[in-house]
């Protein structure tokens, strides 16, 4: 955080409650923190560290099933929404896959509404979907597995090709393969062998996406089974004044 001096840092699956989170470190780095914790302790949760004071902060997007799991934190700056989101994983059971499909069904209209209201959107999150064959190492072996199911991939295609949202990493790097991964299974030697998936995204409206100029998947240190995705946008918040 000290080295990048990012304007915003979006976190997913924080697995913490507010009383667990100290503001001392981030305050020293001039960040304010905003969190949406799950009701269940040690589970899910999202947050945003910001160097800027928002006009509005929202926890949840109005669907109790998923708001109770802390899956959505959003900050508004004029006509710009910065959203940290954690899509459900369906890998643990059929019930959780059904919950994931319910999430996809109700989350799309929420994004459509924000876009139709004229907002620019930066959706940063663990989407738990690899969109294309080039987005995971072993795509043939995962055609029937959560995260690469046809219905999930079709949802992503609709979001990008019909609704007009931008997969910013793919805008910058349209054809990269092995270097694009952001998540590796804890099983076996997945990380060491780079058997990974690209399931972490910046998804934006076209206006904001047009400012994206560079990307980095940070692997200098390993924090979890995910690697941070860093996108540099050639603009500042004055471009989105209400």
Protein Blocks (a to p, Z undefined) as FASTA:
>chain_A
ZZnopabdcdehklpafklpcfklmmmnopacdddddfbghiahiddddfbdcfbdcedj
hiaklmmnopaccddehjaccdddddddfklbmklmmmmmmmmmmmmmmmmmmmmnopac
dddddehpafblmlpfblmlmmmgghiafklmmmmmmmmmmnopacfklmmmmmbcklmp
cbdcfehjllmnopacdfbdcdddfklmmmpcbdcddfkbcfblbdcddddddbdfklmc
ZZ
